[in-house]
Amino acid sequence: MECEICGKPVPEHNPIRAKIEGSVMVVCKECSKLGTIQKAPPKPKFRQQPKGKKQNTNRNRNYSRRDEPTEELVEDFAIEIRKARESKNWSREDLGKKINERVSVITRIETGKMTPDTKLTKKLEKALNIKLLEKINNVDLNQFVNSSSGERTLGNIMKIKRK
């Protein structure tokens, strides 16, 4: 087993799990200092299913690449929306009426305090005649494989900025 950040070996019998930037990862002792160490989850107890009752299989659905989004919101969406609205000489109230949204929602989007969902983004694109969604290019993770270990780690993909 290897550290998910730097790729160093981690003991399999007693791996260290640390919460770093909101994600729980298996890490080495040095990388565990970047977050808070988590207790090992309790082992699940075996429960026999009562006879005649089927387990709900919808809950355990496996997701595939097809379920991943193919478009993402442009980085400077707030500025683009404001510029497009101002170029049409519309107030926030006018835009809100056109797309059937509250002025507070428009304000929060334009100030960057709120990220619109896909449905609202498409409404904004249509009303303002702008492009806010862009295609996602699939990243080939094989280019980030560390030559020493041969496995992908976050450290291979991201540059860690130490203080």
NORRAFEN-V752225 format. One line per field, one symbol per residue. ss: DSSP state (h for helix, s for strand, l for the rest). burial: # if it has 9 or more other ideal C-beta (glycine too) atoms within 8 Angstrom, else .. A space follows every 10 residues. Layout:
ss=???
burial=???
This chain:
ss=lsllllllsl lllllsssss llssssslll hhhhlsssll llllllllll llllllllll llllhhhlll ssslllhhhh hhhhhhhlll lhhhhhhhhl llhhhhhhhh lllllllhhh hhhhhhhhll llssslllll hhhhllllll lllhhhhlll lll
burial=.##.####.# .....##### ....####.. ##..#..... .......... .......... .......... ..##..##.# ##.##....# .#..##..#. #...###### .....#...# #####.##.# .##....... ....##.... ..#.##.... ...
